[in-house]
Amino acid sequence: MTNITARKSVMTLFTSPTCALSHCARLVIHEKGVTATIEFFDPAEPPEDVLEINPTGVSPTLIERDLVLYDARIIMEYLDERFPHPPLHQMDPISRANSRMIIKRIDQDWYQLLDEILNSGEKKSARAKKMLKESLIAANPIFEAQPYFMSDEYSLIDCAMAPLLWRLPSLGININALGSAIAAYADRLFSREAFTKSLSDAEKNMAS
């Protein structure tokens, strides 16, 4: 990696090639068409360049000039505000607040289960997988109601959902078995050019 101090004027995202939250941040960069450098690293062994700006070494980490951010959801919000077109949030404060609450629920209800599936023992992982499948199936009416998640327009909420859904086949969860509405919604997300561009080499194999 190039020394951090020599590249502060260039927006750079340091990211895991497999972490779903890191994938969310990459997806927003591509949806926005932002000119940024994306550098992949192994969060288990953060390089010195990353530790220099973020001692925790977590992924993703965004640097732009003197700004350093290392929370995926904050990075997503920052990118949407820093580059307002195309907007991924509605403009009025009430709608934006509601969107943030929905993403928080997605994190609590579904991303927490994803984390348990990936990082827990076999028994707890199997239980979390069952809970995730059942929870997504129960949410079918939401996916049936509008083209995107509780909206007619693609938004940051969909940027949060796409990496989660993309990983389901690699966990042994068949998206088509969750219901036709979820499968159609996933296809809409995965067919977007920005989504294709956001995939790391490791992620390209996850849905096969």
C-alpha positions as CSV (number, residue, x, y, z in Angstrom):
1,M,0.0,0.0,0.0
2,T,1.0,3.6,-0.6
3,N,1.9,5.7,2.4
4,I,-1.2,7.3,3.8
5,T,0.3,10.7,4.3
6,A,1.1,10.9,0.6
7,R,-2.5,10.3,-0.5
8,K,-4.8,12.3,1.8
9,S,-6.3,14.2,-1.1
10,V,-7.6,11.0,-2.6
11,M,-10.7,9.3,-1.1
12,T,-9.6,5.8,-0.2
13,L,-11.7,3.0,1.2
14,F,-9.8,0.2,2.9
15,T,-12.1,-2.8,2.9
16,S,-12.4,-6.5,3.6
17,P,-13.1,-8.5,0.4
18,T,-15.7,-10.6,2.2
19,C,-17.3,-8.5,5.0
20,A,-20.9,-7.7,4.3
21,L,-20.8,-4.3,6.0
22,S,-17.7,-3.4,4.0
23,H,-19.6,-4.5,0.9
24,C,-22.3,-2.0,1.8
25,A,-19.9,0.9,1.8
26,R,-18.3,-0.2,-1.6
27,L,-21.8,-0.5,-3.1
28,V,-22.6,3.2,-2.1
29,I,-19.4,4.3,-3.7
30,H,-20.4,2.7,-7.0
31,E,-24.0,3.8,-6.8
32,K,-22.8,7.3,-6.5
33,G,-20.1,7.0,-9.2
34,V,-17.5,8.4,-6.7
35,T,-13.9,8.5,-7.8
36,A,-12.2,6.6,-5.0
37,T,-9.5,4.1,-4.5
38,I,-10.6,0.8,-3.0
39,E,-7.9,-1.2,-1.3
40,F,-8.6,-4.7,0.0
41,F,-7.0,-6.1,3.1
42,D,-7.4,-8.9,5.6
43,P,-8.9,-7.5,8.8
44,A,-7.3,-10.3,10.7
45,E,-3.9,-8.8,9.7
46,P,-4.4,-5.1,9.1
47,P,-1.4,-3.5,7.3
48,E,0.5,-0.7,8.9
49,D,-1.0,1.9,6.6
50,V,-4.5,1.1,8.0
51,L,-3.3,0.9,11.6
52,E,-1.7,4.3,11.1
53,I,-5.1,6.0,10.5
54,N,-7.3,3.6,12.5
55,P,-5.6,1.7,15.4
56,T,-8.5,-0.7,15.6
57,G,-7.8,-1.9,12.1
58,V,-11.5,-2.5,11.4
59,S,-13.1,-2.7,8.0
60,P,-14.2,-0.6,6.3
61,T,-12.1,2.4,6.9
62,L,-12.6,5.6,4.8
63,I,-10.0,8.3,4.5
64,E,-10.4,11.7,2.7
65,R,-8.0,14.4,3.5
66,D,-8.0,14.7,7.3
67,L,-11.3,12.8,7.7
68,V,-11.2,9.2,8.9
69,L,-14.3,7.1,9.3
70,Y,-14.5,3.5,10.3
71,D,-18.2,2.6,10.7
72,A,-19.9,1.3,7.6
73,R,-23.3,3.0,8.2
74,I,-21.6,6.3,9.0
75,I,-19.5,6.0,5.8
76,M,-22.7,5.3,3.8
77,E,-24.4,8.4,5.3
78,Y,-21.3,10.5,4.7
79,L,-21.0,9.5,1.0
80,D,-24.7,10.2,0.4
81,E,-24.4,13.7,1.9
82,R,-20.9,14.4,0.4
83,F,-22.1,13.4,-3.1
84,P,-25.8,14.3,-3.2
85,H,-26.6,13.1,-6.7
86,P,-28.1,10.6,-7.2
87,P,-29.7,10.9,-3.7
88,L,-30.0,7.6,-1.8
89,H,-32.0,9.2,1.0
90,Q,-35.2,11.2,0.7
91,M,-34.7,14.8,1.4
92,D,-37.2,15.5,4.2
93,P,-35.9,14.9,7.8
94,I,-38.8,12.6,8.7
95,S,-38.2,10.3,5.8
96,R,-34.5,10.3,6.4
97,A,-35.0,9.5,10.1
98,N,-37.4,6.6,9.2
99,S,-34.8,5.2,6.8
100,R,-32.1,5.3,9.4
101,M,-34.5,3.4,11.8
102,I,-35.2,0.8,9.2
103,I,-31.5,0.2,8.6
104,K,-31.0,0.0,12.4
105,R,-33.7,-2.7,12.5
106,I,-32.1,-4.6,9.6
107,D,-28.8,-4.6,11.5
108,Q,-30.4,-5.7,14.7
109,D,-32.7,-8.3,13.2
110,W,-30.8,-9.7,10.2
111,Y,-27.1,-8.7,10.3
112,Q,-26.8,-9.8,13.9
113,L,-28.0,-13.3,12.8
114,L,-25.6,-13.2,9.9
115,D,-22.8,-12.5,12.3
116,E,-23.9,-15.5,14.5
117,I,-24.0,-17.8,11.5
118,L,-20.5,-16.9,10.4
119,N,-18.8,-16.6,13.8
120,S,-20.6,-19.0,16.2
121,G,-20.4,-22.7,17.0
122,E,-22.3,-25.2,14.9
123,K,-25.3,-25.4,17.2
124,K,-25.8,-21.6,17.6
125,S,-25.0,-21.1,13.9
126,A,-27.7,-23.5,12.8
127,R,-30.2,-21.9,15.1
128,A,-29.3,-18.4,13.7
129,K,-29.7,-19.7,10.2
130,K,-33.2,-21.0,10.9
131,M,-34.2,-17.7,12.6
132,L,-32.9,-15.7,9.6
133,K,-34.8,-17.8,7.1
134,E,-38.0,-17.6,9.1
135,S,-37.7,-13.9,9.7
136,L,-37.1,-13.1,6.0
137,I,-40.1,-15.3,5.0
138,A,-42.3,-13.5,7.5
139,A,-41.2,-10.2,5.9
140,N,-42.6,-11.2,2.5
141,P,-45.4,-8.7,2.6
142,I,-42.8,-5.9,2.8
143,F,-41.1,-7.2,-0.3
144,E,-44.4,-7.6,-2.1
145,A,-45.6,-4.1,-1.4
146,Q,-43.1,-2.0,-3.4
147,P,-40.2,-2.5,-5.9
148,Y,-37.6,-1.6,-3.3
149,F,-37.5,-2.0,0.5
150,M,-40.5,0.0,1.7
151,S,-40.0,2.4,-1.2
152,D,-40.6,2.9,-4.9
153,E,-37.1,4.3,-5.2
154,Y,-33.7,2.6,-4.7
155,S,-32.2,3.9,-1.4
156,L,-29.5,3.3,1.2
157,I,-31.8,0.7,2.7
158,D,-31.3,-1.4,-0.4
159,C,-27.6,-0.8,-0.2
160,A,-27.8,-2.4,3.2
161,M,-30.0,-5.3,2.0
162,A,-28.1,-6.3,-1.1
163,P,-24.9,-7.6,0.5
164,L,-26.9,-9.5,3.1
165,L,-29.1,-11.3,0.4
166,W,-26.1,-11.9,-1.8
167,R,-24.5,-14.0,0.9
168,L,-27.4,-16.3,1.6
169,P,-26.6,-19.0,-0.9
170,S,-23.1,-19.3,0.6
171,L,-24.8,-19.9,3.9
172,G,-27.0,-22.7,2.5
173,I,-30.1,-20.5,2.2
174,N,-31.9,-20.7,-1.1
175,I,-33.3,-17.2,-1.9
176,N,-36.0,-18.7,-4.1
177,A,-37.2,-20.8,-1.2
178,L,-37.9,-17.6,0.8
179,G,-40.7,-16.5,-1.5
180,S,-41.1,-15.1,-5.0
181,A,-41.3,-11.5,-3.8
182,I,-37.9,-11.7,-2.1
183,A,-36.4,-13.5,-5.1
184,A,-37.6,-10.8,-7.4
185,Y,-36.4,-8.1,-5.1
186,A,-33.0,-9.7,-4.9
187,D,-32.8,-9.9,-8.7
188,R,-33.6,-6.2,-9.0
189,L,-30.7,-5.4,-6.6
190,F,-28.2,-7.8,-8.1
191,S,-28.9,-6.7,-11.7
192,R,-27.8,-3.1,-11.0
193,E,-24.5,-2.1,-12.6
194,A,-23.2,-0.6,-9.4
195,F,-23.8,-3.9,-7.6
196,T,-21.8,-5.9,-10.1
197,K,-18.9,-3.3,-9.8
198,S,-19.0,-3.5,-6.0
199,L,-18.2,-7.2,-5.9
200,S,-14.8,-8.3,-4.8
201,D,-13.3,-11.5,-6.5
202,A,-14.2,-13.4,-3.3
203,E,-17.7,-12.2,-3.3
204,K,-18.4,-13.1,-6.9
205,N,-18.5,-16.8,-6.0
206,M,-20.9,-16.3,-3.0
207,A,-24.2,-16.6,-4.9
208,S,-23.2,-19.6,-7.0
